Amino acid sequence: MGAIFCTKINGQYIRWNHISILYEQDSKLPGNLRVCPKLSRNHVHLSVSDKMRVRLATQVLSNSVANGLLFYKKYNIPGLNDCDPTSEFCQKFNDCFDALNRKFGAEGLRVNGKDFQFLQSFLVWLNEWQKQYTDGEGKLIKTNLNCFLE
């Protein structure tokens, strides 16, 4: 592979390499002891068609991956010393998926509900991230950074 895929939010790097290291460490353990048991090689080494699979994205951008990164960081696994922004990124998207997930369509979102309030703050965060990569007219700025998910 060689390339390091990353993006930057508020001066902090979110690195795909952190996810790879997490998978490599976690896959050394037996299935019932893994921190992220759903994480597989397909999640980390994406084929062209895998990049479009929502299930893989939601399993990577999940609470278990966010916590797994912090768990292995605590044990000083090389390459995870700066994984906090990546963990926060995964957690934010996990929380967004949870806020949007409804068992029944009629449940909806309530204006005063915690999910609605979270989504409002998430959109502010997402807009701030977008502003970092666009000029004053909303056009994408060409950068030398590779995208988080290629």
C-alpha positions in Angstrom: 0.0 0.0 0.0 2.6 2.6 1.0 0.3 5.6 0.9 -1.1 7.1 4.1 -4.7 8.3 3.6 -5.7 11.1 5.9 -7.6 14.3 6.3 -7.3 17.2 8.7 -10.0 18.7 10.8 -9.2 21.7 13.0 -5.5 21.1 12.7 -5.8 17.4 13.8 -5.1 14.5 11.5 -7.6 11.6 11.0 -5.5 8.7 9.6 -6.7 5.6 7.9 -3.5 4.0 9.1 -4.9 4.0 12.7 -7.8 1.8 11.5 -5.2 -0.5 9.8 -3.1 -0.8 13.0 -6.2 -1.4 15.1 -7.3 -4.3 12.7 -3.7 -5.8 12.7 -3.5 -5.8 16.5 -7.1 -6.9 17.0 -6.9 -9.8 14.5 -4.1 -11.4 16.5 -6.6 -12.2 19.2 -9.1 -15.1 19.2 -12.6 -14.0 18.1 -14.2 -13.9 21.6 -11.4 -11.6 22.9 -11.3 -9.1 20.1 -12.2 -5.5 20.8 -13.7 -5.0 17.3 -14.9 -8.5 16.3 -16.8 -7.2 13.2 -13.7 -5.6 11.7 -12.3 -7.7 8.9 -9.7 -7.4 6.2 -12.4 -6.1 3.8 -13.0 -3.1 6.1 -9.3 -2.1 5.9 -8.2 -3.0 2.5 -11.1 -1.8 0.4 -11.7 -3.0 -3.1 -13.3 -0.6 -5.6 -16.8 -2.1 -5.0 -16.3 -2.3 -1.2 -15.8 1.5 -1.1 -19.5 1.8 -1.9 -20.8 -0.6 0.8 -22.6 1.3 3.6 -22.3 -1.6 6.0 -18.5 -1.5 5.9 -18.5 2.2 6.4 -20.9 2.0 9.4 -18.8 -0.7 11.0 -15.6 1.2 10.6 -17.1 4.5 11.8 -18.5 2.9 14.9 -18.3 3.1 18.7 -16.4 -0.1 18.9 -13.7 1.1 16.5 -13.5 4.5 18.4 -13.1 2.6 21.7 -10.8 0.1 20.2 -8.4 2.8 19.1 -8.3 4.2 22.6 -7.9 0.8 24.1 -4.9 -0.1 22.1 -3.4 3.4 22.5 -3.5 2.8 26.3 -1.2 -0.2 25.7 1.3 1.9 23.8 0.8 0.1 20.5 3.1 1.8 18.0 1.4 4.2 15.6 -1.6 4.8 17.8 -0.1 7.5 20.0 -1.9 10.2 18.0 -5.2 8.3 17.3 -7.5 10.5 19.4 -8.8 12.6 16.5 -9.4 9.4 14.5 -11.3 8.0 17.4 -13.4 11.1 17.8 -14.1 11.1 14.1 -15.4 7.5 14.2 -17.5 8.3 17.4 -19.1 11.4 15.8 -20.2 9.4 12.7 -21.4 6.6 14.9 -23.5 9.0 16.9 -24.8 10.5 13.7 -25.9 7.1 12.4 -27.6 6.4 15.8 -29.4 9.7 15.7 -30.7 9.1 12.2 -31.6 5.4 12.8 -35.3 4.8 13.4 -37.0 1.5 13.8 -40.3 2.9 12.4 -40.6 5.8 10.0 -43.4 7.3 12.2 -40.9 7.8 15.1 -39.3 10.8 13.4 -37.2 13.4 15.1 -38.5 15.7 17.8 -37.3 19.4 17.7 -36.5 19.3 21.4 -35.1 15.8 21.3 -31.5 14.9 22.0 -31.1 13.4 18.5 -32.2 16.5 16.8 -29.9 18.7 18.9 -27.0 16.3 18.2 -27.7 16.5 14.5 -27.7 20.3 14.6 -24.3 20.3 16.3 -23.0 17.6 13.9 -24.0 19.8 10.9 -22.1 22.7 12.3 -19.1 20.5 12.7 -19.5 19.1 9.2 -19.8 22.6 7.7 -16.7 23.8 9.6 -14.8 20.8 8.1 -16.1 21.6 4.6 -15.0 25.3 5.0 -11.4 24.1 5.6 -11.4 22.6 2.1 -13.3 25.3 0.2 -12.6 28.9 -0.8 -14.8 31.8 0.0 -17.1 30.9 -2.9 -17.6 27.3 -1.9 -15.2 25.8 -4.5 -13.1 22.9 -3.4 -9.4 23.9 -2.8 -6.9 21.5 -4.4 -4.7 20.1 -1.6 -2.0 17.5 -1.5 -3.8 15.6 1.2 -5.4 12.3 0.3 -8.9 11.7 1.3 -9.7 9.7 4.5 -11.4 6.9 2.6 -9.3 7.2 -0.6 
